[in-house]
Amino acid sequence: MFSDSKFAPLRKGLLEFVVLRIVGGDQVYVPDILKRLAGTVFATQEGTLYPLLSKLRRELLVDYEWRESEFGPPRKYYRLTESGLQQLAQLDDYWQRINQTLARLGPAQTGSPHA
């Protein structure tokens, strides 16, 4: 069995993809993103999510706007930019090609002469 640390690099890259997908659906507030990720293999904390969103903003993939809140101070809502929408479409396409390739390759055969 593999340890979770073995999958950390893969998870990190996929987390960016997953966050782009969540933000691509609508303008979202960080606690809403965290709630969507909770209970999944991508569950994370603010200390991971805010730096990722900052990185995506520097790359011009996401932007945000401040909105007044009836529950306290204004809230920052994130949305994808045009570049972010294009990046998400490219990632979705790439993910589909990966899945198709894995399905075509099928499960590893134990006991085969090439194993």
Backbone as a printed PyTorch tensor [residue, N CA C, xyz], in Angstrom:
tensor([[[  0.8440,  -1.1880,   0.0000],
         [  0.0000,   0.0000,   0.0000],
         [  0.8850,   1.2460,   0.0000]],

        [[  0.4920,   2.2680,  -0.7520],
         [  1.2550,   3.5050,  -0.8460],
         [  0.8910,   4.4330,   0.3020]],

        [[  1.8530,   5.2010,   0.7270],
         [  1.5700,   6.1920,   1.7610],
         [  0.9960,   7.4330,   1.0930]],

        [[  0.2670,   8.2260,   1.8620],
         [ -0.3120,   9.4570,   1.3230],
         [  0.7590,  10.3930,   0.7820]],

        [[  1.9460,  10.3840,   1.3860],
         [  3.0020,  11.2850,   0.9330],
         [  3.4400,  10.9670,  -0.4950]],

        [[  3.2650,   9.7440,  -0.9080],
         [  3.6200,   9.3470,  -2.2650],
         [  2.7240,  10.0550,  -3.2880]],

        [[  1.5070,  10.3820,  -2.8880],
         [  0.5550,  11.0230,  -3.7830],
         [  0.5150,  12.5450,  -3.6220]],

        [[  1.2890,  13.1040,  -2.7110],
         [  1.2430,  14.5440,  -2.4280],
         [  1.4670,  15.4080,  -3.6680]],

        [[  2.4700,  15.1330,  -4.4990],
         [  2.6620,  15.9810,  -5.6900],
         [  1.4710,  15.9140,  -6.6590]],

        [[  0.9220,  14.7290,  -6.8390],
         [ -0.2290,  14.5750,  -7.7160],
         [ -1.4370,  15.3240,  -7.1450]],

        [[ -1.6560,  15.1820,  -5.8550],
         [ -2.7720,  15.8550,  -5.1920],
         [ -2.6420,  17.3700,  -5.3110]],

        [[ -1.4210,  17.8830,  -5.1540],
         [ -1.1940,  19.3300,  -5.2200],
         [ -1.5780,  19.8750,  -6.5920]],

        [[ -1.1460,  19.1950,  -7.6430],
         [ -1.5110,  19.6310,  -8.9870],
         [ -2.9970,  19.5220,  -9.2540]],

        [[ -3.5950,  18.4540,  -8.7870],
         [ -5.0260,  18.2630,  -8.9870],
         [ -5.8500,  19.2480,  -8.1650]],

        [[ -5.3410,  19.6590,  -7.0120],
         [ -6.0640,  20.6350,  -6.1850],
         [ -6.2640,  21.9310,  -6.9660]],

        [[ -5.2480,  22.3610,  -7.6950],
         [ -5.3820,  23.5690,  -8.5060],
         [ -6.4990,  23.3910,  -9.5460]],

        [[ -6.5260,  22.2470, -10.2050],
         [ -7.5610,  21.9340, -11.1890],
         [ -8.9380,  21.9430, -10.5320]],

        [[ -9.0580,  21.2990,  -9.3740],
         [-10.3320,  21.2140,  -8.6670],
         [-10.8150,  22.6050,  -8.2450]],

        [[ -9.9130,  23.4280,  -7.7440],
         [-10.2890,  24.7890,  -7.3330],
         [-10.7500,  25.5890,  -8.5460]],

        [[-10.0570,  25.4630,  -9.6680],
         [-10.5040,  26.1510, -10.8860],
         [-11.9060,  25.6900, -11.2790]],

        [[-12.1920,  24.4160, -11.1290],
         [-13.5330,  23.9010, -11.4640],
         [-14.5910,  24.4940, -10.5330]],

        [[-14.2770,  24.5610,  -9.2440],
         [-15.2420,  25.1130,  -8.2890],
         [-15.4840,  26.5910,  -8.5780]],

        [[-14.4120,  27.3380,  -8.7700],
         [-14.5320,  28.7730,  -9.0340],
         [-15.1800,  29.0100, -10.3980]],

        [[-14.9780,  28.0760, -11.3230],
         [-15.5630,  28.2140, -12.6570],
         [-17.0680,  28.0890, -12.6830]],

        [[-17.6390,  27.4960, -11.6630],
         [-19.0870,  27.3130, -11.6150],
         [-19.8390,  28.5780, -11.2690]],

        [[-19.2420,  29.4240, -10.4650],
         [-19.9080,  30.6490, -10.0190],
         [-18.9220,  31.4230,  -9.1680]],

        [[-19.2580,  32.6590,  -8.8390],
         [-18.4260,  33.4120,  -7.9160],
         [-18.5730,  32.7790,  -6.5450]],

        [[-17.4370,  32.5000,  -5.9050],
         [-17.4840,  31.7840,  -4.6290],
         [-16.6170,  32.4420,  -3.5800]],

        [[-17.0140,  32.2290,  -2.3670],
         [-16.3700,  32.7360,  -1.1640],
         [-15.5120,  31.5870,  -0.6160]],

        [[-14.3420,  31.8950,  -0.0570],
         [-13.4090,  30.8560,   0.3930],
         [-14.0630,  29.8060,   1.3050]],

        [[-14.8480,  30.1840,   2.3170],
         [-15.4750,  29.1350,   3.1390],
         [-16.3620,  28.1860,   2.3260]],

        [[-16.9620,  28.6960,   1.2420],
         [-17.7740,  27.8210,   0.3920],
         [-16.8880,  26.8280,  -0.3570]],

        [[-15.7090,  27.2740,  -0.8010],
         [-14.7580,  26.3770,  -1.4690],
         [-14.3160,  25.3000,  -0.4840]],

        [[-13.9570,  25.7120,   0.7210],
         [-13.5100,  24.7580,   1.7470],
         [-14.5980,  23.7380,   2.0610]],

        [[-15.8420,  24.2000,   2.1080],
         [-16.9680,  23.3030,   2.3890],
         [-17.1330,  22.2780,   1.2670]],

        [[-16.9760,  22.7210,   0.0150],
         [-17.0900,  21.7960,  -1.1240],
         [-15.9820,  20.7510,  -1.1090]],

        [[-14.7890,  21.1530,  -0.6500],
         [-13.6500,  20.2390,  -0.6170],
         [-13.6740,  19.3020,   0.5950]],

        [[-14.3410,  19.7240,   1.6590],
         [-14.3900,  18.9220,   2.8870],
         [-14.9680,  17.5430,   2.5880]],

        [[-14.3890,  16.5350,   3.2160],
         [-14.8700,  15.1750,   3.0400],
         [-14.4130,  14.5240,   1.7400]],

        [[-13.5620,  15.2090,   0.9930],
         [-12.9990,  14.6270,  -0.2320],
         [-11.4990,  14.4530,  -0.0320]],

        [[-10.8420,  13.8210,  -0.9780],
         [ -9.3870,  13.6880,  -0.8880],
         [ -8.7030,  15.0380,  -1.0590]],

        [[ -9.4620,  16.0570,  -1.4570],
         [ -8.9140,  17.3950,  -1.6420],
         [ -9.2150,  18.3220,  -0.4720]],

        [[ -9.7250,  17.7950,   0.6270],
         [ -9.9960,  18.6240,   1.8060],
         [ -8.7210,  19.3590,   2.1800]],

        [[ -8.8610,  20.6480,   2.4530],
         [ -7.6970,  21.4680,   2.7610],
         [ -8.0890,  22.5510,   3.7500]],

        [[ -7.1490,  23.4370,   4.0360],
         [ -7.3730,  24.5110,   5.0050],
         [ -7.1290,  25.8550,   4.3430]],

        [[ -7.5450,  26.9110,   5.0260],
         [ -7.3360,  28.2640,   4.5170],
         [ -5.8630,  28.5230,   4.2140]],

        [[ -4.9770,  27.9840,   5.0520],
         [ -3.5380,  28.2040,   4.8900],
         [ -2.9850,  27.6180,   3.6010]],

        [[ -3.7040,  26.7110,   2.9920],
         [ -3.3250,  26.1640,   1.6840],
         [ -4.1070,  26.8500,   0.5760]],

        [[ -5.3790,  27.1110,   0.8200],
         [ -6.2490,  27.6480,  -0.2160],
         [ -5.9210,  29.0970,  -0.5740]],

        [[ -5.7090,  29.9590,   0.4220],
         [ -5.4270,  31.3660,   0.1100],
         [ -4.1530,  31.5380,  -0.7200]],

        [[ -3.0460,  30.8650,  -0.3910],
         [ -1.8630,  30.9920,  -1.2610],
         [ -2.1220,  30.4660,  -2.6820]],

        [[ -2.9100,  29.4060,  -2.8050],
         [ -3.2270,  28.8900,  -4.1270],
         [ -4.0480,  29.9090,  -4.9160]],

        [[ -5.0400,  30.5130,  -4.2720],
         [ -5.8450,  31.5340,  -4.9500],
         [ -4.9860,  32.7500,  -5.3200]],

        [[ -4.0390,  33.1130,  -4.4600],
         [ -3.1230,  34.2240,  -4.7760],
         [ -2.2770,  33.8890,  -5.9970]],

        [[ -1.7930,  32.6620,  -6.0670],
         [ -0.9960,  32.2080,  -7.2140],
         [ -1.8370,  32.2790,  -8.4830]],

        [[ -3.0720,  31.7860,  -8.4110],
         [ -3.9570,  31.8030,  -9.5680],
         [ -4.2830,  33.2310,  -9.9900]],

        [[ -4.3470,  34.1420,  -9.0370],
         [ -4.5980,  35.5500,  -9.3480],
         [ -3.3790,  36.1670, -10.0320]],

        [[ -2.1780,  35.8620,  -9.5300],
         [ -0.9540,  36.3730, -10.1710],
         [ -0.8420,  35.8670, -11.6080]],

        [[ -1.3260,  34.6520, -11.8430],
         [ -1.3040,  34.0660, -13.1820],
         [ -2.4790,  34.5520, -14.0370]],

        [[ -3.2870,  35.4680, -13.4820],
         [ -4.4420,  36.0670, -14.1600],
         [ -5.5210,  35.0460, -14.5240]],

        [[ -5.6190,  33.9950, -13.7160],
         [ -6.6380,  32.9670, -13.9420],
         [ -7.8940,  33.2100, -13.1160]],

        [[ -7.7400,  33.8590, -11.9610],
         [ -8.8900,  34.2270, -11.1350],
         [ -8.7820,  35.6990, -10.7570]],

        [[ -9.9110,  36.2530, -10.4280],
         [ -9.9730,  37.6010,  -9.8870],
         [-11.0290,  37.5690,  -8.7900]],

        [[-11.1860,  38.6520,  -8.0930],
         [-12.1900,  38.6790,  -7.0290],
         [-12.8420,  40.0450,  -6.9600]],

        [[-13.9450,  40.0670,  -6.2630],
         [-14.6150,  41.3260,  -5.9640],
         [-15.0950,  41.2710,  -4.5250]],

        [[-15.1140,  42.4370,  -3.8980],
         [-15.6090,  42.5440,  -2.5320],
         [-17.1090,  42.7510,  -2.5820]],

        [[-17.8200,  42.0580,  -1.6930],
         [-19.2740,  42.2160,  -1.5770],
         [-19.6280,  42.4660,  -0.1230]],

        [[-20.5890,  43.3260,   0.0560],
         [-21.1050,  43.5660,   1.3950],
         [-21.7600,  42.2920,   1.9110]],

        [[-21.6740,  42.0930,   3.2140],
         [-22.2700,  40.9240,   3.8230],
         [-23.1860,  41.3480,   4.9480]],

        [[-24.3040,  40.6760,   5.0460],
         [-25.2230,  40.9600,   6.1530],
         [-24.7250,  40.3240,   7.4460]],

        [[-23.6780,  39.4960,   7.3530],
         [-23.1600,  38.7690,   8.5150],
         [-21.8840,  39.3750,   9.0960]],

        [[-21.4320,  40.5110,   8.5970],
         [-20.1970,  41.0990,   9.1030],
         [-19.4980,  41.9140,   8.0420]],

        [[-18.1690,  41.8680,   8.0440],
         [-17.4080,  42.6800,   7.0910],
         [-17.6010,  42.1940,   5.6450]],

        [[-17.2320,  43.0290,   4.6760],
         [-17.3460,  42.6040,   3.2690],
         [-16.5820,  41.3040,   3.0250]],

        [[-17.0400,  40.5610,   2.0390],
         [-16.4420,  39.2700,   1.7030],
         [-15.8480,  39.3210,   0.3010]],

        [[-14.7720,  38.5650,   0.1270],
         [-14.0910,  38.4840,  -1.1590],
         [-14.6280,  37.2660,  -1.9160]],

        [[-15.2020,  37.5040,  -3.0880],
         [-15.7380,  36.4380,  -3.9260],
         [-14.8650,  36.2750,  -5.1650]],

        [[-14.4450,  35.0410,  -5.4080],
         [-13.5550,  34.7360,  -6.5210],
         [-14.3430,  34.2830,  -7.7450]],

        [[-13.7940,  34.5840,  -8.9080],
         [-14.3680,  34.1430, -10.1780],
         [-13.2250,  33.9210, -11.1600]],

        [[-13.4830,  33.1370, -12.1920],
         [-12.4790,  32.9130, -13.2220],
         [-12.4470,  34.0910, -14.1840]],

        [[-11.2520,  34.4180, -14.6380],
         [-11.0880,  35.3980, -15.7050],
         [-11.2790,  34.6720, -17.0380]],

        [[-11.2030,  35.4010, -18.1280],
         [-11.2780,  34.7730, -19.4490],
         [-10.1360,  33.7710, -19.6130]],

        [[ -8.9330,  34.1410, -19.1560],
         [ -7.7900,  33.2230, -19.2110],
         [ -8.0330,  32.0000, -18.3340]],

        [[ -8.6680,  32.2060, -17.2000],
         [ -8.9930,  31.0970, -16.3050],
         [ -9.9800,  30.1350, -16.9330]],

        [[-10.9650,  30.6740, -17.6420],
         [-11.9350,  29.8260, -18.3350],
         [-11.2410,  29.0000, -19.4200]],

        [[-10.3080,  29.6240, -20.1450],
         [ -9.5580,  28.9060, -21.1770],
         [ -8.6870,  27.8210, -20.5480]],

        [[ -8.0160,  28.1620, -19.4420],
         [ -7.1690,  27.1870, -18.7560],
         [ -8.0030,  26.0010, -18.2640]],

        [[ -9.1610,  26.2880, -17.6950],
         [-10.0420,  25.2260, -17.2130],
         [-10.4870,  24.3280, -18.3660]],

        [[-10.8290,  24.9160, -19.5020],
         [-11.2370,  24.1190, -20.6590],
         [-10.0910,  23.2150, -21.1200]],

        [[ -8.8690,  23.7380, -21.1250],
         [ -7.7080,  22.9370, -21.5170],
         [ -7.4690,  21.8030, -20.5150]],

        [[ -7.6010,  22.1040, -19.2290],
         [ -7.4190,  21.0680, -18.2050],
         [ -8.5020,  20.0000, -18.2980]],

        [[ -9.7360,  20.4220, -18.5400],
         [-10.8320,  19.4480, -18.7060],
         [-10.5420,  18.5230, -19.8840]],

        [[-10.0830,  19.0980, -20.9950],
         [ -9.7520,  18.3050, -22.1720],
         [ -8.6210,  17.3300, -21.8660]],

        [[ -7.5990,  17.8330, -21.2060],
         [ -6.4480,  16.9790, -20.8680],
         [ -6.8790,  15.8460, -19.9440]],

        [[ -7.7220,  16.1530, -18.9660],
         [ -8.2110,  15.1360, -18.0250],
         [ -8.9900,  14.0500, -18.7740]],

        [[ -9.8110,  14.4530, -19.7470],
         [-10.5590,  13.4750, -20.5430],
         [ -9.6010,  12.5640, -21.3150]],

        [[ -8.5440,  13.1480, -21.8810],
         [ -7.5730,  12.3360, -22.6200],
         [ -6.8400,  11.3750, -21.6890]],

        [[ -6.5240,  11.8070, -20.4800],
         [ -5.8770,  10.9200, -19.5050],
         [ -6.8010,   9.7470, -19.1810]],

        [[ -8.0650,  10.0440, -18.8930],
         [ -9.0290,   8.9840, -18.5680],
         [ -9.2050,   8.0090, -19.7300]],

        [[ -9.2750,   8.5250, -20.9390],
         [ -9.4120,   7.6540, -22.1110],
         [ -8.1830,   6.7650, -22.2650]],

        [[ -7.0090,   7.3370, -22.0490],
         [ -5.7760,   6.5620, -22.1550],
         [ -5.7320,   5.4610, -21.1100]],

        [[ -6.0810,   5.8000, -19.8680],
         [ -6.0940,   4.7970, -18.8020],
         [ -7.0970,   3.6900, -19.0940]],

        [[ -8.2570,   4.0510, -19.6100],
         [ -9.2700,   3.0460, -19.9330],
         [ -8.7790,   2.1420, -21.0660]],

        [[ -8.1160,   2.7300, -22.0390],
         [ -7.6150,   1.9500, -23.1640],
         [ -6.4960,   1.0040, -22.7360]],

        [[ -5.6610,   1.4620, -21.8150],
         [ -4.5580,   0.6280, -21.3460],
         [ -5.0520,  -0.4940, -20.4640]],

        [[ -6.1430,  -0.2730, -19.7710],
         [ -6.7360,  -1.3060, -18.9280],
         [ -5.8780,  -1.5990, -17.6960]],

        [[ -6.3790,  -2.5080, -16.8630],
         [ -5.6410,  -2.8500, -15.6440],
         [ -4.3720,  -3.6410, -15.9750]],

        [[ -3.4030,  -3.5070, -15.1080],
         [ -2.1600,  -4.2600, -15.2710],
         [ -2.4520,  -5.7440, -15.1570]],

        [[ -1.8180,  -6.5290, -15.9690],
         [ -2.0010,  -7.9750, -15.9580],
         [ -0.9290,  -8.6030, -15.0910]],

        [[ -1.3340,  -9.2840, -14.0370],
         [ -0.3520,  -9.9750, -13.2030],
         [ -0.0140, -11.2870, -13.8570]],

        [[  1.2370, -11.6430, -13.7730],
         [  1.6810, -12.9110, -14.3170],
         [  1.9730, -12.8610, -15.8140]],

        [[  1.8160, -11.6700, -16.4240],
         [  2.1220, -11.6000, -17.8560],
         [  3.6190, -11.5440, -18.0570]],

        [[  4.1060, -11.9130, -19.2070],
         [  5.5550, -11.9370, -19.4400],
         [  6.1770, -10.5470, -19.4130]],

        [[  5.3680,  -9.4940, -19.5270],
         [  5.9040,  -8.1210, -19.5470],
         [  5.8070,  -7.4520, -18.1880]],

        [[  5.2700,  -8.1130, -17.1980],
         [  5.0600,  -7.4950, -15.8830],
         [  6.3660,  -7.4240, -15.1120]]])
